[in-house]
Amino acid sequence: MSVPAQGGPAVDTLPTADFFGYESLLSAAEQRKLNELRGFLGTEIAPYAGDWWNKAEFPAHILPKLAALELSTPAQRGYSHLFAGLVIAEMTRVDTSIATFFLVHHDLFVESLYRFGSEEQRGRYLDDASNLRTTGAFALTEPDHGSDVAGGMETRARRISSLTGEADAGGDCWVLNGAKRWIGNGTFCDYMLVWARDEADGAVRGFIVDAGLPGVSRKRIENKIALRTVQNADIVFEDVQVAEADRFAGIASFEDTNELLRGSRIMVAWQAVGQQLAAFDVARQYAVERLQFGRPLARFQLIQQQLVSMLGNAVASMGMMARIAQLQDSAQPQDSLGHGVGMAQVALAKSYTSARMRETVAMGRSILGGNGIVTDCRMAKIFADAEAIYTYEGSYEINTLIVGRAVTGVSAIA
């Protein structure tokens, strides 16, 4: 298949920037499912994503169609981890915000139900959440604590008796007080996994909190320059009473949080791959079609050099993530959180892919010149959204220091 370049010969097209064919490692069924996802993204998301982003509106009407794809927590459904990663990459390639919604809801909230929920809790919540009849959020980060939330968490949980209202180590209720910030899906979610420190022993607990409970207040974070479609919220809890039955039975400490963050950090690294694929797609098409000095940009050596550098970054990032997926699939005992893949390996993957992503989107924006700063041409949105990926699920610096600690045996984190 080829497309004629203005003022030049036909140029072979690349359906994706998967130059080394990692997608061919998928099973035939997985390849068909990925193509089904591409069809959905092409018709239901791509034509409208820019408008949603510009208006900072979340398209709740697409959720039933998204649920119909049956892609919630793919590894739980028997798919490979490579497939699960490519799902996030493909979503990101079309719209980073939709991919982020999917990741927060499925890879954090729904995965939490699988990992930490009791049989009774899974029975109450899992089916509706998996099929997007209800939506979830992951409330960990706080206004004053991001990278240091493990030791600095200020949200508190006190166990009481609902009959007396007094502190009771065996009580049937918990009272939550505190605040969370940057909570994706936070403005509209039905439930949220809230992390809080037990006043009795200082241990971190997890709670399934109905977002409509008295004492829960939510406010959308305005004026963002990235992921504008994602509805991030500031959330405040004032004497919110949560039943003991909604305390996550499997969470005993903050270490359990790391189990989830390891899996979601892998998926954010896949987002960095998808962001590079998107930047390459847009820059390559623009270079082929845009005429300057009487010939297409693609005929200029410096433009070809930038495109090849972008492609190299994307392929290298995808190769690293494909290896991570292999390690996840070979883990013993195997589970959806990637046991067998160390946090330092995950941190290197996230820091490396996000750094290459930043380089790639910058080159892509440069190729588009002035058109690279307006969302009409997509690249400005890709460029801006990359900044969020660079920071969340562990900033580049924090992930670098995690790897540094692993290779030196000395921690540079206080």
N, C-alpha and C positions, 0 to 999 in steps of 0.2 A: 504494500500500500504506500502511496506517495502523495505529496501535496506540492503543487507547483509554487515555487518562490517567485515573488514579484521581481521581474528583471533577471531571473536566473533559472537554472535547470531544476527539475524535480528533485526533492529531497526526501529520503526515506524517513517515515515517521516512526516514533517509538511509542507504543501504547503506554508504556510506563518507563521510568528511568531505571528499571531493574535490569541494568546492563549485563549483569552476570547471571541472570536467570534464577534467582533464589526462589521465586514463586513456583518454579518447576519441581521443587522439593515437596510441594504439597501433594496430597492424594488427589485423585481425579474428582472425588466428591467435594473436597475442600476447594479445588479450583472452580468447580461449578458454583459453589456457594459464594465464593468471593466475587465471581462475575455477576451473580444475582444482586449482591450488595452494590456493585458498581452501577448496575442498572437503576437501582433505587436512588442512589446518590445523584446520578446524572439527571434523573427526571424530577425528583422530589426536593432535592437540596441545592444543587449547583445553580439553577436559574434564580434562586431567591436569597441565597446566603448573604450576598452583598447588601441587599436591602435590609435584611434582619440586623446585620452588623451595624449599618449606618443608623438605624432607628433604636438600637439596643433593645430589641424585642426578641423574646424566646418563642419559637413556633410550636406551641403545645399541641397544635392540631396534627402534627406529623407523628406523634407518639404511637397511636395505634398501628400505623403502617410500619414504623420502625420495629415495634414489638412483633409484628407478623413475620419478620425475617428470622426470628428465633435464634438470635445471636447473643443473648444474655450469657455472660460467663462461659465462653466457648469451651474452655477446658473441662468445665463441669458437664458439658454435653458430649464429651468424648473427642473433641477436635484437638489437634496438636497445638502446642504453644506457638509454633511459627504461624499457624493460621490465625490464632488469637491476636498475635502482634500485627499481622498484616491487615486484619480488620480495623484496628486502630489507625494504622498508617494510611489506609485507604480513606477512612472517614476524615482524617486530618488533611489529607491531600485535597479534599473537596471543601471542607469547612472545619477549621480547628475548634470552633465553639461547639458544634454538634458532637465532635469526637470527645471533647472535654465533658460535656453532659453525660455521654454514654459511659465514659471512664469513671466519673464520680459515682454515678448511680449503680452501675453493674460491678465494676472492679473494686469498689470500696464498700458501698452499702450492701448490695446483694451478696458479695463475697463474704462480708462480715457475718451475714446470716448463715451461710454455709459453714464458715469456719468456727464461729463462736456461739451461734444460737443453739439453744436447747431444742430437742425434738418438738416440744410444744411451741416454742417461738417460731421455728421454721414452719410449722403447721399453720400458724396464724398469719405470718407475714410473707413467706417466700413466694408463693404462687402469684399473688398480686404484684409483688415487686418485680419478679422475673418477667412478667408480661406487661409491665408498665401501666397497670391499672392504678398503682400507687407509685410515687416517686420518692427517692431518698437522698439524703445529704450526709456528709461526713464532717462533723463539727469538732475539729482538733485545734487548729491555729487560733491564737488569741490576739487581741489588740496589741499587747506588749510582748508577746512571745510567739516567735515563728520557729527559727532554727533551734532555739533553746527551750522549746515547749516541754521537752521531757522533764527537765528539772524545774522549770519555772511555771508550770501550769497553775493558774490561780482559780479556775472554776472549781467549786467545792460541792461535795455530796455528803449529806448527813442522813444517816438511817434513823427513822423514827417509827413510832407506832401511830397508825392513822387514827386510832381511837383516842389516844391521849395527846398526841402531838409532841410527845417527849422523846428525847433520844433513846433509842432502844436497839441494842446490837442484834436482836432477833426480830426487829420490826418488819412490817409488811409494806413499808413505803420509804422513799428517799426524797429529800428536798435538795434541789439544785439551785445554786447561785453562782453567777459569773457571766462572762461575755466571750463570744467567739467572733472572729473576723475572717474575711475572705472565703466564706463558706459557699462553694458552688452549689447551685440549685436552691440556695437558702431562702429565696423569696417565695418560692411556690411549692417546695417539697411537702409531702404529707408526713413524712417521718424523717428523723435524723439520728445518726449515731453520735451521741454526745460523750466526750471524754471528760472525766472530772476526777479530782483527787478526793479520796475518802478522808473526811476529817478525823476519823477514829484512828487510822493507822498510816495514813499518807500514801496508800497504794492507789494507783490509777485504775478506775473502773470505767466500764462502758455501759451506756443506757440507750434503749430504743425510746426516743421521745416523740410523742405525737406533737406535731408543730402547732396544733390548735389548742394546746393545753393553756389554762390560765397562767399568766406570768411569763409567757414566751412572747417576745417582741422582735420583729424583724424589719430591717431597713436596707434597701438596695444601695450598694456602693455605686456612686455616680462618677461620671467624668473619667472613665477608664479609656486608655488608648489601646488596649488589647482585649481579646475575648469579649467584645462588647455584647454579643448575643447571650453569653453566660450570665446568669443572674446571681452574681456574688452578693452576699449579705453580711451585714453586722447583725449579730443575734445576741440578745440579752436574756438571761434567765433570772427571774426574781421570785424566789420561793416556789419554784415549780415542783409540784409533787408527782413523782413517777413511781409506779408500783414496783415492788420487788420482782414481780413476774416479768418486768421489762428490763431488768438488769441483765446484760449479756452474761450468760452462765459461764462461758468459756474464757472470759477475760479476767486475769488475775493481777496483771501488772502492765507497765508501759512496754515491756518486751513483746507483749502480744500485739501492740500497735505496730511494732517493727515488722512483724510477720506480714501485716497487710501492706505497709508502706513499701516493703521490698517488692511485692507483686505490682503495686500501682506505679512505683518508680520505673519498673521495666516498661510498663505501658506508656509512660510519659517519654521515655527514650524512643519508643516506637513512634510517638507523636513527632519527635525531632526528625525521624526518618521521613514521615509523611510530609512534614513541612518543607523539607528539601525537595521531595518529589514535586510538590506543588510549585515551588519556586522555579525548578528546572522546566516544568511543563510550560509555564507562562513565559519565561525568558526565552526559551527556544522558539516558541511560536512567534513571539514578538520579533525576534532577530530574523526569522525567515521572512516575515511579512512586511516589516518596517523598512521603508526606503530612505536613505540619506546619501547625499552626493551622487544620486542617480543609481544607486545599487542597494541591495538588501544589507542590513547590518550584519547578517551572517557571513558576508564575504570579507569582513574586516578581521584581520588576524587577532587583534586584541579581544574582540567579541568571542571568537572561537576559543581563545585561551580561557576566558572566564567561564564559558559554558562547559568546557572540559573539566575545569577545576570544580565547578558545581556538581557535575556528574560524578567526579571522583570522590568528593565528600559524601555524596548520597550513597554511592555503592559501598564505600568503606564503612559507613554507619550501618547500612543494612547488613553487611557481612558480620559485624560485631553482634548485632541483635539476633541474627540467625544462629550464631554460635550460642548465645545466651538461651535461645529457645531449645536448642539441642540439649543443653545442660539441664533445663527444666524437664524436658521429656524423659531424660534418662535418670532423673532423681529417684532415689530409693529411700524411704517410701515415697512414691510419686503423689503429689497433690497440686492443686491449682495455684498455690502460692509460690511454687518454685523452690521447694526444699532441694538442697543440693547445689544451689547457686548462692554464693556468699554475698553478704551485703557490700563488701568491698568491690566485688566484680560488678554488681549492679550499679554501685556508685561510679565506677569508671565508665561504664556504658552510658549512664545518664550525663555525666560531665563531658565525655568525649563527643557524643552525638549532638548535644546541645551547643557545644563550641563550634563544631563543624556546621551546624545549622545556622548559627549567627553569621558565619562567613558566607555561607551559600546564599542566604536571603539578601545579604548586603550586596553581593555581586549581582544578583537578579534585579534588585532595585536600581542599581547603577545602569544596567543594560537598558532599562526602560526610560532612563533619563527623567524628565519632568513628569511623564506619565506614570512613573513609579511612585508618585506621592498622592495619587488619587485612587480611590477604591474602585472606580469604573474599570480599571485594568487589572484588578485583583491583587497586583503585587504589593500595593500599600497595605492591604489587609494582611497578606501573608507576612510581610515585613514586621508589622506591628504585633501580630499574634505570637510571633517567634519570641518576643521579649518575655511573655508570660511563661512559655515552655522553658526558657532559659532559667527561670527563677523558681517555679513551683516544683513540688516533690523533691525538695533539697536544692538549694541554689548551686550554681556551678562551683562556687568557692567551698561550700560545705561538703559537697560530694568529693571534691579534690582532696580535702583534708581527711576524709574517711579513707580514701585510697592511700594517702601519704602515711597515715597511721599504720595501715596494714603492711606497707613495704619497709617502714623504718622501725616499727615497734614503739614509736614515740608519738604521743598525741599532741597536736598543736591546738586542739580545741580545749578551752578552759573547762 
